[in-house]
Amino acid sequence: MTSPMPFPLRPARVHEVCGPSATGFAAICCAGTAGPLLWVCEGWQGDRPDPWGLAGIFDPSRLLIAQSRDQTDTLAVAEEALKDGVLALVVIGVTHPLNLREGRRLQLAAKEGRTIGLCLIPEGMGSNAAETRWHCAPVFDPRPLDPEGPDSTLMRWEIIKNKSGTTGAWHVRWNTKAHRLDVVSPAGLGPGAAAVPG
């Protein structure tokens, strides 16, 4: 049996996400958070979001994108934004490993501002200070998409570090019609299947 998913992210903490669907995870976090949003990353990074491309998930006018010169500037902007308390969520594009001092500074800023921080990290570069760390990847779904159902990519979200609870993995899909995250049973294990009660 799978434990409850620790999502949405715990407020006033900094979390981390890695993997090929990390940007999708961040976009869904933006959608699930009420209030203004900041996405800060180095100017050379090509995976920063196009706000209008996210219009099917959340109102793009809520998102401010900041381009920094390097990781030092990224962390300085993120720390001030987290500390300010005006923003609901700060997404931070990290390109180099964070040392414990940098990670703790972000955690203290998030706590002071009661703001959620989410670091997009390359795999294997997590900080010891992170509250949770997620690995997100797309999942091949052999079932054809239902024309009346959700139309987003099936993803596997795995929590690989959790200071406040257990770890686990879930198959999820963003439901664009209902604007919510659906936890999806693996193929053949949906409600009514022999292996799953109900």
Backbone hydrogen bonds in HBPLUS format (Angstrom, degrees):
<---DONOR---> <-ACCEPTOR-->    atom                        ^
c    i                          cat <-CA-CA->   ^        H-A-AA   ^      H-
h    n   atom  resd res      DA  || num        DHA   H-A  angle D-A-AA Bond
n    s   type  num  typ     dist DA aas  dist angle  dist       angle   num
A0007-PHE N   A0005-MET O   2.81 MM   2  5.46 139.1  1.97 103.4  91.5     1
A0117-GLY N   A0013-ARG O   2.94 MM 104  6.18 166.5  1.96 150.0 150.2     2
A0131-GLU N   A0014-VAL O   2.92 MM 117  5.97 175.5  1.92 167.6 167.1     3
A0015-HIS N   A0117-GLY O   2.80 MM 102  6.02 160.7  1.83 140.0 143.0     4
A0119-CYS N   A0015-HIS O   2.80 MM 104  6.18 169.3  1.81 152.0 152.1     5
A0016-GLU N   A0132-THR O   2.85 MM 116  6.17 146.8  1.96 144.7 155.7     6
A0134-TRP N   A0016-GLU O   2.87 MM 118  6.20 150.5  1.95 134.5 143.0     7
A0017-VAL N   A0119-CYS O   2.91 MM 102  6.31 147.9  2.02 168.9 170.9     8
A0121-ILE N   A0017-VAL O   2.94 MM 104  6.07 166.6  1.96 156.9 161.3     9
A0018-CYS N   A0134-TRP O   2.88 MM 116  6.27 149.6  1.97 149.5 158.5    10
A0136-CYS N   A0018-CYS O   2.94 MM 118  6.34 160.5  1.98 155.8 160.0    11
A0022-ALA N   A0019-GLY O   3.13 MM   3  5.34 156.8  2.19 120.5 118.9    12
A0021-SER N   A0136-CYS O   2.94 MM 115  4.93 165.5  1.96 131.0 126.1    13
A0025-PHE N   A0021-SER O   2.99 MM   4  6.33 153.4  2.06 151.3 159.1    14
A0026-ALA N   A0022-ALA O   2.97 MM   4  6.29 157.7  2.02 149.4 154.9    15
A0027-ALA N   A0023-THR O   2.94 MM   4  6.21 153.9  2.00 145.6 152.8    16
A0028-ILE N   A0024-GLY O   2.97 MM   4  6.23 157.0  2.02 149.4 155.0    17
A0029-CYS N   A0025-PHE O   2.91 MM   4  6.21 149.0  2.01 146.6 156.0    18
A0030-CYS N   A0026-ALA O   2.91 MM   4  6.23 151.2  1.99 146.8 154.6    19
A0031-ALA N   A0027-ALA O   2.97 MM   4  6.31 154.3  2.04 145.2 152.0    20
A0032-GLY N   A0028-ILE O   2.95 MM   4  6.13 143.9  2.08 143.2 152.7    21
A0033-THR N   A0030-CYS O   3.26 MM   3  5.32 164.8  2.28 106.7 110.1    22
A0088-ALA N   A0036-PRO O   2.84 MM  52  5.70 168.5  1.85 159.3 162.4    23
A0037-LEU N   A0062-ARG O   2.88 MM  25  5.84 165.5  1.90 159.9 155.2    24
A0064-LEU N   A0037-LEU O   2.98 MM  27  6.15 157.1  2.03 139.6 146.3    25
A0038-LEU N   A0089-LEU O   3.11 MM  51  6.51 155.7  2.17 155.2 162.3    26
A0091-VAL N   A0038-LEU O   2.77 MM  53  6.16 165.0  1.79 160.7 163.5    27
A0039-TRP N   A0064-LEU O   2.89 MM  25  6.30 154.9  1.95 161.0 168.0    28
A0066-ALA N   A0039-TRP O   2.92 MM  27  6.20 160.4  1.96 144.4 150.2    29
A0040-VAL N   A0091-VAL O   2.85 MM  51  6.19 165.6  1.87 170.8 166.8    30
A0093-GLY N   A0040-VAL O   2.85 MM  53  6.18 168.8  1.86 163.7 166.1    31
A0041-CYS N   A0066-ALA O   3.05 MM  25  6.52 156.2  2.11 162.6 167.7    32
A0068-SER N   A0041-CYS O   2.79 MM  27  5.89 160.1  1.83 136.6 143.5    33
A0045-GLN N   A0042-GLU O   3.03 MM   3  5.68 157.1  2.08 121.2 127.8    34
A0043-GLY N   A0068-SER O   2.85 MM  25  5.57 158.9  1.90 163.0 155.8    35
A0053-GLY N   A0050-ASP O   2.82 MM   3  5.19 135.2  2.03 112.1 125.7    36
A0054-LEU N   A0051-PRO O   3.08 MM   3  5.26 149.0  2.18 101.6 111.1    37
A0055-ALA N   A0052-TRP O   3.33 MM   3  5.11 166.1  2.35 101.2 103.4    38
A0057-ILE N   A0054-LEU O   2.82 MM   3  5.39 159.9  1.86 120.7 127.7    39
A0058-PHE N   A0054-LEU O   3.06 MM   4  6.32 163.7  2.08 162.0 166.9    40
A0062-ARG N   A0059-ASP O   3.08 MM   3  5.92 168.8  2.09 125.0 128.6    41
A0063-LEU N   A0060-PRO O   3.12 MM   3  5.49 161.8  2.15 112.1 117.5    42
A0074-THR N   A0070-ASP O   2.97 MM   4  6.28 156.6  2.03 149.9 157.5    43
A0075-LEU N   A0071-GLN O   2.88 MM   4  6.07 165.9  1.90 156.5 157.9    44
A0076-ALA N   A0072-THR O   3.05 MM   4  6.25 150.7  2.14 141.7 150.1    45
A0077-VAL N   A0073-ASP O   2.93 MM   4  6.12 167.8  1.95 156.3 158.5    46
A0078-ALA N   A0074-THR O   2.91 MM   4  6.06 165.5  1.93 150.9 155.7    47
A0079-GLU N   A0075-LEU O   2.86 MM   4  5.91 160.6  1.90 144.6 149.9    48
A0080-GLU N   A0076-ALA O   3.16 MM   4  6.35 166.1  2.18 148.4 151.5    49
A0081-ALA N   A0077-VAL O   2.94 MM   4  6.12 158.8  1.98 151.4 158.0    50
A0082-LEU N   A0078-ALA O   2.85 MM   4  6.00 162.3  1.88 155.4 159.7    51
A0083-LYS N   A0079-GLU O   3.01 MM   4  6.09 159.1  2.05 146.3 152.3    52
A0084-ASP N   A0080-GLU O   3.02 MM   4  6.05 143.4  2.16 142.4 151.1    53
A0116-ILE N   A0088-ALA O   3.33 MM  28  6.35 170.2  2.34 137.5 138.0    54
A0090-VAL N   A0116-ILE O   2.90 MM  26  6.34 151.9  1.98 156.6 165.9    55
A0118-LEU N   A0090-VAL O   2.88 MM  28  6.23 153.2  1.95 161.3 160.9    56
A0092-ILE N   A0118-LEU O   2.75 MM  26  5.96 164.7  1.77 151.1 153.6    57
A0120-LEU N   A0092-ILE O   2.78 MM  28  6.00 160.6  1.81 149.0 154.6    58
A0094-VAL N   A0120-LEU O   2.97 MM  26  5.79 166.4  1.99 153.4 157.0    59
A0103-GLY N   A0099-ASN O   3.00 MM   4  6.26 165.8  2.02 158.6 163.0    60
A0104-ARG N   A0100-LEU O   2.86 MM   4  5.98 158.5  1.91 149.5 155.4    61
A0105-ARG N   A0101-ARG O   2.95 MM   4  6.15 155.1  2.02 148.2 155.1    62
A0106-LEU N   A0102-GLU O   3.12 MM   4  6.41 157.0  2.18 147.5 152.8    63
A0107-GLN N   A0103-GLY O   3.04 MM   4  6.30 158.0  2.09 145.7 152.0    64
A0108-LEU N   A0104-ARG O   2.87 MM   4  6.09 163.3  1.90 155.9 159.5    65
A0109-ALA N   A0105-ARG O   2.99 MM   4  6.15 154.2  2.06 144.1 151.4    66
A0110-ALA N   A0106-LEU O   2.92 MM   4  6.14 158.5  1.96 151.6 157.1    67
A0111-LYS N   A0107-GLN O   2.94 MM   4  6.15 156.1  2.00 148.0 154.8    68
A0112-GLU N   A0108-LEU O   2.94 MM   4  6.12 158.9  1.99 145.2 150.9    69
A0113-GLY N   A0109-ALA O   2.99 MM   4  6.16 161.3  2.03 150.3 154.9    70
A0114-ARG N   A0110-ALA O   2.81 MM   4  5.58 116.6  2.22 137.6 152.0    71
A0115-THR N   A0110-ALA O   3.10 MM   5  4.96 145.7  2.22 134.8 141.9    72
A0125-MET N   A0122-PRO O   3.20 MM   3  5.81 142.4  2.35 146.0 143.9    73
A0130-ALA N   A0127-SER O   3.29 MM   3  5.64 162.2  2.33 109.5 114.3    74
A0163-LYS N   A0131-GLU O   2.95 MM  32  5.47 170.6  1.96 168.3 170.9    75
A0133-ARG N   A0161-LYS O   2.93 MM  28  4.86 148.5  2.03 132.4 131.9    76
A0160-ILE N   A0133-ARG O   2.77 MM  27  5.61 144.8  1.89 150.5 162.0    77
A0135-HIS N   A0158-GLU O   2.74 MM  23  5.14 155.1  1.80 150.8 159.6    78
A0158-GLU N   A0135-HIS O   2.87 MM  23  5.14 162.0  1.91 151.5 157.3    79
A0137-ALA N   A0156-ARG O   3.17 MM  19  5.42 153.0  2.25 137.8 145.9    80
A0156-ARG N   A0137-ALA O   2.75 MM  19  5.42 163.1  1.78 164.4 170.4    81
A0139-VAL N   A0154-LEU O   2.85 MM  15  5.44 155.1  1.91 145.3 140.5    82
A0149-GLY N   A0146-ASP O   2.85 MM   3  4.95 153.4  1.92 108.4 117.5    83
A0155-MET N   A0172-VAL O   2.85 MM  17  5.30 166.6  1.87 159.8 163.5    84
A0172-VAL N   A0155-MET O   2.77 MM  17  5.30 157.9  1.82 148.6 156.4    85
A0157-TRP N   A0170-TRP O   2.77 MM  13  5.28 157.2  1.82 164.5 167.1    86
A0170-TRP N   A0157-TRP O   2.80 MM  13  5.28 154.0  1.87 147.2 156.0    87
A0159-ILE N   A0168-GLY O   2.88 MM   9  5.58 153.7  1.95 160.4 169.1    88
A0184-VAL N   A0171-HIS O   2.67 MM  13  5.24 157.5  1.72 139.0 146.2    89
A0173-ARG N   A0182-ASP O   2.87 MM   9  5.28 145.1  1.99 149.3 159.1    90
A0182-ASP N   A0173-ARG O   2.83 MM   9  5.28 172.8  1.83 160.9 161.2    91
A0175-ASN N   A0180-ARG O   2.75 MM   5  5.32 170.9  1.76 178.3 178.3    92
A0179-HIS N   A0175-ASN O   2.77 MM   4  5.49 122.4  2.10 142.9 158.8    93
A0180-ARG N   A0175-ASN O   3.28 MM   5  5.32 150.3  2.37 133.2 141.4    94
A0189-LEU N   A0186-PRO O   2.86 MM   3  5.44 151.6  1.94 147.3 148.4    95
A0193-ALA N   A0190-GLY O   2.96 MM   3  5.58 159.4  2.00 142.8 144.7    96
A0196-VAL N   A0193-ALA O   3.06 MM   3  5.38 152.2  2.14 110.3 118.9    97
